[in-house]
Amino acid sequence: MNKFAEKYINLPMDIDLKNSLDTAREEGKAEGIEEGIKRVALNALKMGKTVQETTELTGLGVGEVEGMKE
């Protein structure tokens, strides 16, 4: 844990603020996962995988994967 977090982690927090921070953290994780999946798809296409193989690998839609080919 970094020094900033250590300093403020134990301070009493308003419930709404804590919920907002928790929500932001979860949204950040989701965005990171989504970005990672897109990178995997792009790499799969660069390696010669078909659109169908890439959609099966990543769970992305055909249209989204086809858009990456351009």
WOGICOR-V152601 format. One record per backbone hydrogen bond with DSSP energy under -1.0 kcal/mol. CO is the residue of the C=O (numbers start at 1). NH is the residue of the N-H. E is the energy in kcal/mol with one decimal. If there is no record, write none. Layout:
((CO	NH	E) (CO	NH	E))
This chain:
((2	6	-2.5) (3	7	-2.2) (4	8	-1.8) (5	9	-2.5) (8	11	-1.1) (14	18	-2.4) (15	19	-2.8) (16	20	-2.4) (17	21	-2.6) (18	22	-2.8) (19	23	-2.6) (20	24	-2.6) (21	25	-2.4) (22	26	-2.3) (23	27	-2.6) (24	28	-2.4) (25	29	-2.2) (26	30	-2.4) (27	31	-2.4) (28	32	-2.2) (29	33	-2.5) (30	34	-2.5) (31	35	-2.5) (32	36	-2.3) (33	37	-2.5) (34	38	-2.0) (35	39	-2.0) (36	40	-2.2) (37	41	-2.4) (38	42	-2.5) (39	43	-2.6) (40	44	-2.6) (41	45	-2.4) (42	46	-2.2) (43	47	-1.7) (44	49	-2.5) (45	48	-1.6) (50	54	-2.4) (51	55	-2.6) (52	56	-2.2) (53	57	-2.1) (54	58	-2.3) (55	59	-2.7) (61	65	-2.2) (62	66	-3.1) (63	67	-1.9))
